[in-house]
Amino acid sequence: MLNAGPPPSTLEAWLAANPQAPGLLIATLCVLGLLVALGPRIASWHRGKGRPLLEPLQAEELMLGAGLLVLDLREDPDYRAGHIRGALPVPYRDLATRFQQPDPLAKRALLLVDETDALAHEAYALLAARGFQWMYVLKGGMVAWRRSRRPLVK
């Protein structure tokens, strides 16, 4: 009896016994990659459920009139690196002391903006608890603003 070649390695034997394994591995990696890519958008969607959100283009259209006051909740270096025209820099840590109660004479709605919209949703909850009503969150924050190629001021 002649030996036709070297005996199969354990990996080769395992693959021969489980021919579907490479396809399942590739499918699993694709699903994981999709979750990593969509994770931030899914988190933003989850945070924004039940809250008024504006897409960057919608926000820009409302800012053309005197309809929105943009509150940029990022820290000063991030604000100076590029912000929305007319945005008022109010770092999130200062928000509680600077906005204690709504101004009854205020005629503009607030647009809350941060880098990803996570702090904006926290600020929304804080201000809503203090009686503020006309508020929006920029969906996706400055990341979405830059991605949609809206103008920045430095």
mmCIF file of the C-alpha atoms, coordinates in Angstrom:
data_MODEL
# 
_entry.id   MODEL 
# 
loop_
_atom_site.group_PDB 
_atom_site.id 
_atom_site.type_symbol 
_atom_site.label_atom_id 
_atom_site.label_alt_id 
_atom_site.label_comp_id 
_atom_site.label_asym_id 
_atom_site.label_entity_id 
_atom_site.label_seq_id 
_atom_site.pdbx_PDB_ins_code 
_atom_site.Cartn_x 
_atom_site.Cartn_y 
_atom_site.Cartn_z 
_atom_site.occupancy 
_atom_site.B_iso_or_equiv 
_atom_site.pdbx_formal_charge 
_atom_site.auth_seq_id 
_atom_site.auth_comp_id 
_atom_site.auth_asym_id 
_atom_site.auth_atom_id 
_atom_site.pdbx_PDB_model_num 
ATOM 1   C CA . MET A 1 1   ? 0.000   0.000  0.000  1.00 0.00 ? 1   MET A CA 1 
ATOM 2   C CA . LEU A 1 2   ? 1.452   3.322  -1.097 1.00 0.00 ? 2   LEU A CA 1 
ATOM 3   C CA . ASN A 1 3   ? 0.898   6.510  0.823  1.00 0.00 ? 3   ASN A CA 1 
ATOM 4   C CA . ALA A 1 4   ? -0.604  9.154  -1.508 1.00 0.00 ? 4   ALA A CA 1 
ATOM 5   C CA . GLY A 1 5   ? 0.799   12.086 0.477  1.00 0.00 ? 5   GLY A CA 1 
ATOM 6   C CA . PRO A 1 6   ? 1.201   13.482 3.921  1.00 0.00 ? 6   PRO A CA 1 
ATOM 7   C CA . PRO A 1 7   ? -1.670  12.956 6.327  1.00 0.00 ? 7   PRO A CA 1 
ATOM 8   C CA . PRO A 1 8   ? -4.087  15.931 6.508  1.00 0.00 ? 8   PRO A CA 1 
ATOM 9   C CA . SER A 1 9   ? -3.397  18.499 9.206  1.00 0.00 ? 9   SER A CA 1 
ATOM 10  C CA . THR A 1 10  ? -5.968  19.006 11.918 1.00 0.00 ? 10  THR A CA 1 
ATOM 11  C CA . LEU A 1 11  ? -7.140  22.253 10.292 1.00 0.00 ? 11  LEU A CA 1 
ATOM 12  C CA . GLU A 1 12  ? -7.599  20.546 6.948  1.00 0.00 ? 12  GLU A CA 1 
ATOM 13  C CA . ALA A 1 13  ? -9.443  17.684 8.608  1.00 0.00 ? 13  ALA A CA 1 
ATOM 14  C CA . TRP A 1 14  ? -11.655 20.117 10.528 1.00 0.00 ? 14  TRP A CA 1 
ATOM 15  C CA . LEU A 1 15  ? -12.456 22.130 7.365  1.00 0.00 ? 15  LEU A CA 1 
ATOM 16  C CA . ALA A 1 16  ? -13.269 18.901 5.525  1.00 0.00 ? 16  ALA A CA 1 
ATOM 17  C CA . ALA A 1 17  ? -15.639 17.917 8.321  1.00 0.00 ? 17  ALA A CA 1 
ATOM 18  C CA . ASN A 1 18  ? -17.179 21.463 8.529  1.00 0.00 ? 18  ASN A CA 1 
ATOM 19  C CA . PRO A 1 19  ? -17.368 22.908 5.008  1.00 0.00 ? 19  PRO A CA 1 
ATOM 20  C CA . GLN A 1 20  ? -19.740 25.693 6.085  1.00 0.00 ? 20  GLN A CA 1 
ATOM 21  C CA . ALA A 1 21  ? -17.289 27.158 8.640  1.00 0.00 ? 21  ALA A CA 1 
ATOM 22  C CA . PRO A 1 22  ? -15.448 29.651 6.364  1.00 0.00 ? 22  PRO A CA 1 
ATOM 23  C CA . GLY A 1 23  ? -18.720 31.117 5.142  1.00 0.00 ? 23  GLY A CA 1 
ATOM 24  C CA . LEU A 1 24  ? -20.058 31.466 8.688  1.00 0.00 ? 24  LEU A CA 1 
ATOM 25  C CA . LEU A 1 25  ? -16.823 33.135 9.790  1.00 0.00 ? 25  LEU A CA 1 
ATOM 26  C CA . ILE A 1 26  ? -17.009 35.665 6.957  1.00 0.00 ? 26  ILE A CA 1 
ATOM 27  C CA . ALA A 1 27  ? -20.694 36.351 7.648  1.00 0.00 ? 27  ALA A CA 1 
ATOM 28  C CA . THR A 1 28  ? -19.957 36.884 11.352 1.00 0.00 ? 28  THR A CA 1 
ATOM 29  C CA . LEU A 1 29  ? -17.136 39.311 10.562 1.00 0.00 ? 29  LEU A CA 1 
ATOM 30  C CA . CYS A 1 30  ? -19.404 41.236 8.179  1.00 0.00 ? 30  CYS A CA 1 
ATOM 31  C CA . VAL A 1 31  ? -22.138 41.570 10.806 1.00 0.00 ? 31  VAL A CA 1 
ATOM 32  C CA . LEU A 1 32  ? -19.626 42.730 13.420 1.00 0.00 ? 32  LEU A CA 1 
ATOM 33  C CA . GLY A 1 33  ? -18.188 45.272 10.989 1.00 0.00 ? 33  GLY A CA 1 
ATOM 34  C CA . LEU A 1 34  ? -21.667 46.565 10.249 1.00 0.00 ? 34  LEU A CA 1 
ATOM 35  C CA . LEU A 1 35  ? -22.424 46.962 13.953 1.00 0.00 ? 35  LEU A CA 1 
ATOM 36  C CA . VAL A 1 36  ? -19.161 48.849 14.512 1.00 0.00 ? 36  VAL A CA 1 
ATOM 37  C CA . ALA A 1 37  ? -19.896 51.135 11.553 1.00 0.00 ? 37  ALA A CA 1 
ATOM 38  C CA . LEU A 1 38  ? -23.519 51.794 12.519 1.00 0.00 ? 38  LEU A CA 1 
ATOM 39  C CA . GLY A 1 39  ? -23.006 51.835 16.294 1.00 0.00 ? 39  GLY A CA 1 
ATOM 40  C CA . PRO A 1 40  ? -22.732 55.636 16.667 1.00 0.00 ? 40  PRO A CA 1 
ATOM 41  C CA . ARG A 1 41  ? -25.804 56.231 14.494 1.00 0.00 ? 41  ARG A CA 1 
ATOM 42  C CA . ILE A 1 42  ? -27.818 53.643 16.402 1.00 0.00 ? 42  ILE A CA 1 
ATOM 43  C CA . ALA A 1 43  ? -26.784 55.256 19.701 1.00 0.00 ? 43  ALA A CA 1 
ATOM 44  C CA . SER A 1 44  ? -27.760 58.711 18.396 1.00 0.00 ? 44  SER A CA 1 
ATOM 45  C CA . TRP A 1 45  ? -31.134 57.379 17.238 1.00 0.00 ? 45  TRP A CA 1 
ATOM 46  C CA . HIS A 1 46  ? -31.746 55.751 20.625 1.00 0.00 ? 46  HIS A CA 1 
ATOM 47  C CA . ARG A 1 47  ? -30.865 58.948 22.545 1.00 0.00 ? 47  ARG A CA 1 
ATOM 48  C CA . GLY A 1 48  ? -33.118 61.031 20.316 1.00 0.00 ? 48  GLY A CA 1 
ATOM 49  C CA . LYS A 1 49  ? -36.301 59.001 20.616 1.00 0.00 ? 49  LYS A CA 1 
ATOM 50  C CA . GLY A 1 50  ? -39.115 61.343 21.572 1.00 0.00 ? 50  GLY A CA 1 
ATOM 51  C CA . ARG A 1 51  ? -37.026 64.509 21.242 1.00 0.00 ? 51  ARG A CA 1 
ATOM 52  C CA . PRO A 1 52  ? -37.170 67.093 18.498 1.00 0.00 ? 52  PRO A CA 1 
ATOM 53  C CA . LEU A 1 53  ? -34.133 66.576 16.278 1.00 0.00 ? 53  LEU A CA 1 
ATOM 54  C CA . LEU A 1 54  ? -32.912 68.652 13.365 1.00 0.00 ? 54  LEU A CA 1 
ATOM 55  C CA . GLU A 1 55  ? -30.750 67.449 10.511 1.00 0.00 ? 55  GLU A CA 1 
ATOM 56  C CA . PRO A 1 56  ? -27.899 69.839 9.608  1.00 0.00 ? 56  PRO A CA 1 
ATOM 57  C CA . LEU A 1 57  ? -29.703 71.177 6.531  1.00 0.00 ? 57  LEU A CA 1 
ATOM 58  C CA . GLN A 1 58  ? -32.910 71.792 8.508  1.00 0.00 ? 58  GLN A CA 1 
ATOM 59  C CA . ALA A 1 59  ? -30.953 73.641 11.195 1.00 0.00 ? 59  ALA A CA 1 
ATOM 60  C CA . GLU A 1 60  ? -29.190 75.795 8.620  1.00 0.00 ? 60  GLU A CA 1 
ATOM 61  C CA . GLU A 1 61  ? -32.517 76.746 7.036  1.00 0.00 ? 61  GLU A CA 1 
ATOM 62  C CA . LEU A 1 62  ? -33.987 77.768 10.411 1.00 0.00 ? 62  LEU A CA 1 
ATOM 63  C CA . MET A 1 63  ? -30.865 79.814 11.206 1.00 0.00 ? 63  MET A CA 1 
ATOM 64  C CA . LEU A 1 64  ? -31.389 81.953 8.093  1.00 0.00 ? 64  LEU A CA 1 
ATOM 65  C CA . GLY A 1 65  ? -34.090 83.840 9.952  1.00 0.00 ? 65  GLY A CA 1 
ATOM 66  C CA . ALA A 1 66  ? -33.991 84.756 13.602 1.00 0.00 ? 66  ALA A CA 1 
ATOM 67  C CA . GLY A 1 67  ? -35.559 81.454 14.561 1.00 0.00 ? 67  GLY A CA 1 
ATOM 68  C CA . LEU A 1 68  ? -32.709 79.660 16.353 1.00 0.00 ? 68  LEU A CA 1 
ATOM 69  C CA . LEU A 1 69  ? -30.132 80.396 18.999 1.00 0.00 ? 69  LEU A CA 1 
ATOM 70  C CA . VAL A 1 70  ? -27.356 77.827 18.631 1.00 0.00 ? 70  VAL A CA 1 
ATOM 71  C CA . LEU A 1 71  ? -25.764 76.746 21.915 1.00 0.00 ? 71  LEU A CA 1 
ATOM 72  C CA . ASP A 1 72  ? -22.404 75.058 21.301 1.00 0.00 ? 72  ASP A CA 1 
ATOM 73  C CA . LEU A 1 73  ? -21.801 72.824 24.330 1.00 0.00 ? 73  LEU A CA 1 
ATOM 74  C CA . ARG A 1 74  ? -18.223 71.879 23.426 1.00 0.00 ? 74  ARG A CA 1 
ATOM 75  C CA . GLU A 1 75  ? -15.148 73.118 25.282 1.00 0.00 ? 75  GLU A CA 1 
ATOM 76  C CA . ASP A 1 76  ? -13.459 76.328 24.111 1.00 0.00 ? 76  ASP A CA 1 
ATOM 77  C CA . PRO A 1 77  ? -10.605 74.734 22.057 1.00 0.00 ? 77  PRO A CA 1 
ATOM 78  C CA . ASP A 1 78  ? -13.109 72.636 20.095 1.00 0.00 ? 78  ASP A CA 1 
ATOM 79  C CA . TYR A 1 79  ? -15.346 75.673 19.579 1.00 0.00 ? 79  TYR A CA 1 
ATOM 80  C CA . ARG A 1 80  ? -12.418 77.762 18.294 1.00 0.00 ? 80  ARG A CA 1 
ATOM 81  C CA . ALA A 1 81  ? -11.373 74.962 15.925 1.00 0.00 ? 81  ALA A CA 1 
ATOM 82  C CA . GLY A 1 82  ? -14.643 75.419 14.030 1.00 0.00 ? 82  GLY A CA 1 
ATOM 83  C CA . HIS A 1 83  ? -18.231 76.200 14.940 1.00 0.00 ? 83  HIS A CA 1 
ATOM 84  C CA . ILE A 1 84  ? -21.582 77.055 13.410 1.00 0.00 ? 84  ILE A CA 1 
ATOM 85  C CA . ARG A 1 85  ? -21.921 80.733 12.467 1.00 0.00 ? 85  ARG A CA 1 
ATOM 86  C CA . GLY A 1 86  ? -23.614 82.676 15.259 1.00 0.00 ? 86  GLY A CA 1 
ATOM 87  C CA . ALA A 1 87  ? -23.259 79.865 17.819 1.00 0.00 ? 87  ALA A CA 1 
ATOM 88  C CA . LEU A 1 88  ? -23.032 80.911 21.444 1.00 0.00 ? 88  LEU A CA 1 
ATOM 89  C CA . PRO A 1 89  ? -20.235 79.026 23.246 1.00 0.00 ? 89  PRO A CA 1 
ATOM 90  C CA . VAL A 1 90  ? -21.696 77.557 26.433 1.00 0.00 ? 90  VAL A CA 1 
ATOM 91  C CA . PRO A 1 91  ? -19.576 74.616 27.612 1.00 0.00 ? 91  PRO A CA 1 
ATOM 92  C CA . TYR A 1 92  ? -21.745 71.863 29.053 1.00 0.00 ? 92  TYR A CA 1 
ATOM 93  C CA . ARG A 1 93  ? -20.156 72.273 32.493 1.00 0.00 ? 93  ARG A CA 1 
ATOM 94  C CA . ASP A 1 94  ? -21.380 75.933 32.573 1.00 0.00 ? 94  ASP A CA 1 
ATOM 95  C CA . LEU A 1 95  ? -24.872 75.272 31.245 1.00 0.00 ? 95  LEU A CA 1 
ATOM 96  C CA . ALA A 1 96  ? -26.504 74.720 34.628 1.00 0.00 ? 96  ALA A CA 1 
ATOM 97  C CA . THR A 1 97  ? -25.330 78.087 35.968 1.00 0.00 ? 97  THR A CA 1 
ATOM 98  C CA . ARG A 1 98  ? -25.931 80.135 32.801 1.00 0.00 ? 98  ARG A CA 1 
ATOM 99  C CA . PHE A 1 99  ? -29.413 78.833 31.962 1.00 0.00 ? 99  PHE A CA 1 
ATOM 100 C CA . GLN A 1 100 ? -31.323 78.556 35.219 1.00 0.00 ? 100 GLN A CA 1 
ATOM 101 C CA . GLN A 1 101 ? -34.788 79.462 33.961 1.00 0.00 ? 101 GLN A CA 1 
ATOM 102 C CA . PRO A 1 102 ? -36.362 80.357 30.626 1.00 0.00 ? 102 PRO A CA 1 
ATOM 103 C CA . ASP A 1 103 ? -36.676 83.986 29.600 1.00 0.00 ? 103 ASP A CA 1 
ATOM 104 C CA . PRO A 1 104 ? -40.396 84.688 29.080 1.00 0.00 ? 104 PRO A CA 1 
ATOM 105 C CA . LEU A 1 105 ? -39.512 87.299 26.420 1.00 0.00 ? 105 LEU A CA 1 
ATOM 106 C CA . ALA A 1 106 ? -37.298 84.964 24.406 1.00 0.00 ? 106 ALA A CA 1 
ATOM 107 C CA . LYS A 1 107 ? -38.555 84.557 20.862 1.00 0.00 ? 107 LYS A CA 1 
ATOM 108 C CA . ARG A 1 108 ? -35.997 82.071 19.529 1.00 0.00 ? 108 ARG A CA 1 
ATOM 109 C CA . ALA A 1 109 ? -35.768 78.338 19.951 1.00 0.00 ? 109 ALA A CA 1 
ATOM 110 C CA . LEU A 1 110 ? -32.553 76.743 21.215 1.00 0.00 ? 110 LEU A CA 1 
ATOM 111 C CA . LEU A 1 111 ? -30.476 74.383 19.088 1.00 0.00 ? 111 LEU A CA 1 
ATOM 112 C CA . LEU A 1 112 ? -28.207 72.279 21.299 1.00 0.00 ? 112 LEU A CA 1 
ATOM 113 C CA . VAL A 1 113 ? -24.975 71.200 19.625 1.00 0.00 ? 113 VAL A CA 1 
ATOM 114 C CA . ASP A 1 114 ? -21.969 69.178 20.746 1.00 0.00 ? 114 ASP A CA 1 
ATOM 115 C CA . GLU A 1 115 ? -19.554 66.885 18.934 1.00 0.00 ? 115 GLU A CA 1 
ATOM 116 C CA . THR A 1 116 ? -21.740 63.752 18.656 1.00 0.00 ? 116 THR A CA 1 
ATOM 117 C CA . ASP A 1 117 ? -25.095 64.819 20.224 1.00 0.00 ? 117 ASP A CA 1 
ATOM 118 C CA . ALA A 1 118 ? -24.588 62.832 23.450 1.00 0.00 ? 118 ALA A CA 1 
ATOM 119 C CA . LEU A 1 119 ? -24.118 65.933 25.651 1.00 0.00 ? 119 LEU A CA 1 
ATOM 120 C CA . ALA A 1 120 ? -26.844 67.778 23.753 1.00 0.00 ? 120 ALA A CA 1 
ATOM 121 C CA . HIS A 1 121 ? -29.378 65.150 24.847 1.00 0.00 ? 121 HIS A CA 1 
ATOM 122 C CA . GLU A 1 122 ? -28.222 65.484 28.461 1.00 0.00 ? 122 GLU A CA 1 
ATOM 123 C CA . ALA A 1 123 ? -28.494 69.281 28.165 1.00 0.00 ? 123 ALA A CA 1 
ATOM 124 C CA . TYR A 1 124 ? -31.975 68.878 26.667 1.00 0.00 ? 124 TYR A CA 1 
ATOM 125 C CA . ALA A 1 125 ? -33.099 66.867 29.712 1.00 0.00 ? 125 ALA A CA 1 
ATOM 126 C CA . LEU A 1 126 ? -31.579 69.415 32.109 1.00 0.00 ? 126 LEU A CA 1 
ATOM 127 C CA . LEU A 1 127 ? -33.157 72.409 30.393 1.00 0.00 ? 127 LEU A CA 1 
ATOM 128 C CA . ALA A 1 128 ? -36.525 70.691 29.959 1.00 0.00 ? 128 ALA A CA 1 
ATOM 129 C CA . ALA A 1 129 ? -36.586 69.987 33.699 1.00 0.00 ? 129 ALA A CA 1 
ATOM 130 C CA . ARG A 1 130 ? -36.047 73.732 34.255 1.00 0.00 ? 130 ARG A CA 1 
ATOM 131 C CA . GLY A 1 131 ? -38.993 74.682 32.077 1.00 0.00 ? 131 GLY A CA 1 
ATOM 132 C CA . PHE A 1 132 ? -37.388 75.376 28.710 1.00 0.00 ? 132 PHE A CA 1 
ATOM 133 C CA . GLN A 1 133 ? -39.668 74.316 25.874 1.00 0.00 ? 133 GLN A CA 1 
ATOM 134 C CA . TRP A 1 134 ? -38.531 75.436 22.434 1.00 0.00 ? 134 TRP A CA 1 
ATOM 135 C CA . MET A 1 135 ? -35.447 73.278 22.001 1.00 0.00 ? 135 MET A CA 1 
ATOM 136 C CA . TYR A 1 136 ? -33.933 71.069 19.347 1.00 0.00 ? 136 TYR A CA 1 
ATOM 137 C CA . VAL A 1 137 ? -30.910 68.770 19.245 1.00 0.00 ? 137 VAL A CA 1 
ATOM 138 C CA . LEU A 1 138 ? -28.662 68.755 16.180 1.00 0.00 ? 138 LEU A CA 1 
ATOM 139 C CA . LYS A 1 139 ? -28.894 65.118 15.115 1.00 0.00 ? 139 LYS A CA 1 
ATOM 140 C CA . GLY A 1 140 ? -25.377 63.672 14.996 1.00 0.00 ? 140 GLY A CA 1 
ATOM 141 C CA . GLY A 1 141 ? -23.824 66.876 16.360 1.00 0.00 ? 141 GLY A CA 1 
ATOM 142 C CA . MET A 1 142 ? -20.848 68.568 14.724 1.00 0.00 ? 142 MET A CA 1 
ATOM 143 C CA . VAL A 1 143 ? -19.804 65.245 13.194 1.00 0.00 ? 143 VAL A CA 1 
ATOM 144 C CA . ALA A 1 144 ? -22.990 65.272 11.101 1.00 0.00 ? 144 ALA A CA 1 
ATOM 145 C CA . TRP A 1 145 ? -22.626 69.004 10.401 1.00 0.00 ? 145 TRP A CA 1 
ATOM 146 C CA . ARG A 1 146 ? -19.135 68.520 8.973  1.00 0.00 ? 146 ARG A CA 1 
ATOM 147 C CA . ARG A 1 147 ? -20.131 65.335 7.127  1.00 0.00 ? 147 ARG A CA 1 
ATOM 148 C CA . SER A 1 148 ? -22.941 67.242 5.368  1.00 0.00 ? 148 SER A CA 1 
ATOM 149 C CA . ARG A 1 149 ? -20.403 69.932 4.374  1.00 0.00 ? 149 ARG A CA 1 
ATOM 150 C CA . ARG A 1 150 ? -22.225 72.766 6.123  1.00 0.00 ? 150 ARG A CA 1 
ATOM 151 C CA . PRO A 1 151 ? -20.155 75.942 6.674  1.00 0.00 ? 151 PRO A CA 1 
ATOM 152 C CA . LEU A 1 152 ? -17.926 76.417 9.723  1.00 0.00 ? 152 LEU A CA 1 
ATOM 153 C CA . VAL A 1 153 ? -16.513 79.592 11.250 1.00 0.00 ? 153 VAL A CA 1 
ATOM 154 C CA . LYS A 1 154 ? -13.145 79.666 12.977 1.00 0.00 ? 154 LYS A CA 1 
# 
